[in-house]
Amino acid sequence: MNDNKKYVEAIAKMLEEQGAYKYFEEDDPLDIEWTLDYTMHFRGANVAVTLGGPNVYINTFHGSVDLYWGNEEEHAYLSVRCRDELNDYFEELFNMISGC
């Protein structure tokens, strides 16, 4: 297993064990792209947790941790429970920011 795969799997494991609230209490997201439906309701988020090599995102819509570095990609998938908790966390944040 290569280092990139180990890295995304380590982040996925931390999310599974700590949960979204604990994980993001310790490390703030670097950037968030919101996924909305046509009525502007929250559907998911793509959350940057590292940038600049490698770039790592937590994708709550697809339930994955995605790493991109040059032409390499690695992905680790989260449990439905973890994905749902992440979606709840970021939907709450989105509603607070947007005033919904």
C-alpha positions as CSV (number, residue, x, y, z in Angstrom):
1,M,0.0,0.0,0.0
2,N,1.4,3.4,-0.9
3,D,1.8,6.4,1.4
4,N,-1.1,8.3,-0.2
5,K,-3.5,5.5,0.4
6,K,-2.4,5.1,4.0
7,Y,-2.9,8.9,4.5
8,V,-6.5,9.0,3.3
9,E,-7.3,5.8,5.2
10,A,-5.8,7.4,8.4
11,I,-8.1,10.5,8.0
12,A,-11.1,8.3,7.3
13,K,-10.3,6.2,10.4
14,M,-10.0,9.4,12.5
15,L,-13.4,10.6,11.3
16,E,-15.0,7.2,12.0
17,E,-13.5,7.1,15.5
18,Q,-13.8,10.8,16.6
19,G,-16.9,11.9,14.7
20,A,-17.3,15.2,12.8
21,Y,-17.7,17.4,15.8
22,K,-14.5,16.3,17.6
23,Y,-12.5,16.1,14.4
24,F,-13.3,19.7,13.3
25,E,-13.1,21.0,16.9
26,E,-9.3,20.3,16.6
27,D,-8.7,21.1,12.9
28,D,-10.7,23.8,11.1
29,P,-11.5,23.2,7.4
30,L,-9.3,25.2,5.1
31,D,-12.1,25.7,2.5
32,I,-15.6,24.4,2.0
33,E,-17.5,24.0,-1.3
34,W,-21.2,23.6,-0.7
35,T,-23.4,21.3,-2.9
36,L,-26.9,22.7,-3.1
37,D,-30.0,21.6,-5.0
38,Y,-31.9,23.9,-7.3
39,T,-33.9,25.3,-4.3
40,M,-30.7,26.2,-2.5
41,H,-31.0,23.4,0.1
42,F,-27.9,21.8,1.4
43,R,-27.0,18.4,-0.3
44,G,-23.4,18.0,0.8
45,A,-20.0,19.6,1.2
46,N,-16.5,19.2,-0.2
47,V,-14.2,20.1,2.7
48,A,-10.5,20.9,2.2
49,V,-8.4,19.5,5.1
50,T,-4.9,19.8,3.5
51,L,-3.8,21.9,0.5
52,G,-0.6,22.3,-1.4
53,G,0.6,18.7,-1.8
54,P,-1.3,16.6,-1.2
55,N,-4.7,18.2,-1.5
56,V,-7.2,16.2,0.6
57,Y,-10.9,16.7,0.7
58,I,-13.7,15.2,2.7
59,N,-16.7,14.8,0.4
60,T,-19.8,14.5,2.4
61,F,-22.0,14.0,-0.7
62,H,-20.2,10.9,-1.8
63,G,-19.0,9.8,1.7
64,S,-15.3,9.8,0.9
65,V,-11.9,11.2,1.7
66,D,-10.2,12.1,-1.6
67,L,-6.5,12.8,-2.1
68,Y,-5.0,14.5,-5.2
69,W,-1.3,15.0,-5.8
70,G,-0.1,15.7,-9.3
71,N,-1.5,12.9,-11.4
72,E,-2.2,10.6,-8.4
73,E,-5.6,10.1,-6.7
74,E,-6.5,8.0,-3.7
75,H,-9.9,7.6,-2.1
76,A,-11.1,6.1,1.2
77,Y,-14.8,5.6,1.8
78,L,-16.7,6.4,5.0
79,S,-19.5,4.5,6.6
80,V,-23.1,5.7,6.1
81,R,-23.2,6.6,9.8
82,C,-20.1,8.8,9.5
83,R,-21.2,10.4,6.2
84,D,-24.6,11.3,7.7
85,E,-22.9,12.8,10.8
86,L,-20.6,14.9,8.5
87,N,-23.6,16.0,6.5
88,D,-25.5,17.0,9.7
89,Y,-22.4,19.0,10.9
90,F,-21.9,20.9,7.6
91,E,-25.6,21.4,7.0
92,E,-25.8,23.0,10.5
93,L,-22.8,25.2,9.6
94,F,-24.3,26.1,6.2
95,N,-27.6,27.1,7.7
96,M,-25.9,29.2,10.4
97,I,-23.7,31.0,7.8
98,S,-26.5,31.5,5.2
99,G,-29.1,32.5,7.7
100,C,-31.5,29.7,6.8
